Amino acid sequence: MTAKTVPFSAAELKRIAGRHPTPFHIYDEKAIRETARGLPRAFTWAPGFREYFAVKACPNPHILKILREEGFGADCSSLPELLLAQKAGITGEAIMFTSNDTPAEEYRQARSLGAVINLDDISHIPFLAQEAGLPELLCLRYNPGPLREGNAIIGKPEEAKYGFTRQQLFEGYQVLRDRGVKRFGLHTMVASNELNPQYFVDTARMLYGLVAELSEKLDIRFEFINIGGGIGIPYRPEQTAVDIPAVSRGIAAAYDELIRARGLHPLRLYMEMGRMITGPHGFLVTSVLHLKDTYRKYIGVDACMANLMRPGMYGAYHHITVMGKQDRPADTLFDVTGSLCENNDKFAVQRPLPPVERGDLLVIHDTGAHGYAMGFNYNGKLRSAELLLQLDGSVRQIRRAETVEDYFATLDFKGL
Ligand SMILES: *Cc1c(COP(=O)(O)O)cnc(C)c1O
């Protein structure tokens, strides 16, 4: 079970909404820092442990700066994400560049920043060599295919477009070795929003076993494994957060058995979690515009799917708190809708909520990762502001809301 609480009172949120019109996403700095600190603390046994925050989950430089201060690197997958990491002061090997179907200029940018490049395919070895030159350090992304089961969001590994096959890994590292690459990493990402801690232990065990085989067969030495992101969060109150210390204990046992015992210590452990770091600490705040009573009861709010795509895209559950009415019985079923001309623009379907009035503030939980980030402009919808609830309780706007001028900025109105 997970208590679905909010880091402000109804009166405080009303005051915030008085200065910053809804809808907006608001992030809780204190809680982000606490979660961020918990991760390395759980892995003190692991030499050179590092978390590279997946920038795509919450691409705001103020959030990246907070995470940099907590010792995190950045996992980037595009040119703008690389530049964002750089602007937040994250540089060199504190950046992991995990992309796929990558354009040449992005490899050149990653090279010039000194980022750790993680290749998605064996054909990218000659491509990178030609377009940007091979660096001294390279990482390859493994896709275990039918050797591993996937999960609902990421799908089955053999249907996933990412990564090298097992056979290609052996060929790939051999080519790199023969071309003079000296430093090696091994990466995989096979789960998304996974709540079973054993999944991540199995992933590390799989990579440790592969490192042992590859090291022996090719006579190369690995610096790190990267188990990717994908630790889930309890979106639903009846779910429970992943027990990180249990994940750590499981991985430590695999490390002793497969790495230490074979004389391959030290081998660093890297992760690139996004969701579990910021997800639970962001909230989409929206006002009730209309109440509609037809074949169902509807609450129409001023946010829409353009501000949070997960419910419409995955049918994902996001908890909703009606501010100031937390103690009232949730005895009426509502669909909570936005204004897109799409019937899947619903934040909740047949959700029991307390009685709601126009003007009430609704807080949609767990929007700190893959929330604002997945926003879009369909139907002429403008993306919202992002706010930061700072350590001293004050609120800072860390991104303004889009205006119609932003929406028009790429259009050419001349000669109409
Ligand atoms: C999306 C992604 C992540 C982060 O995933 P979370 O579910 O947010 O932890 C990490 N690595 C790669 C390669 C990704 O594509």
PDBQT file of the ligand as one rigid body, heavy atoms in Angstrom, charges set to zero:
ROOT
HETATM    1  C1  LIG A 501      13.236   5.510 -21.008  1.00  0.00    +0.000 C 
HETATM    2  C2  LIG A 501      14.574   5.012 -20.743  1.00  0.00    +0.000 A 
HETATM    3  C3  LIG A 501      15.104   5.029 -19.450  1.00  0.00    +0.000 A 
HETATM    4  C4  LIG A 501      14.328   5.474 -18.252  1.00  0.00    +0.000 C 
HETATM    5  O1  LIG A 501      13.209   4.683 -18.027  1.00  0.00    +0.000 OA
HETATM    6  P1  LIG A 501      12.333   4.855 -16.684  1.00  0.00    +0.000 P 
HETATM    7  O2  LIG A 501      11.169   3.944 -16.913  1.00  0.00    +0.000 OA
HETATM    8  O3  LIG A 501      11.924   6.292 -16.652  1.00  0.00    +0.000 OA
HETATM    9  O4  LIG A 501      13.183   4.469 -15.547  1.00  0.00    +0.000 OA
HETATM   10  C5  LIG A 501      16.406   4.611 -19.282  1.00  0.00    +0.000 A 
HETATM   11  N1  LIG A 501      17.137   4.172 -20.316  1.00  0.00    +0.000 NA
HETATM   12  C6  LIG A 501      16.674   4.135 -21.572  1.00  0.00    +0.000 A 
HETATM   13  C7  LIG A 501      17.540   3.657 -22.657  1.00  0.00    +0.000 C 
HETATM   14  C8  LIG A 501      15.375   4.544 -21.830  1.00  0.00    +0.000 A 
HETATM   15  O5  LIG A 501      14.893   4.492 -23.072  1.00  0.00    +0.000 OA
ENDROOT
TORSDOF 0
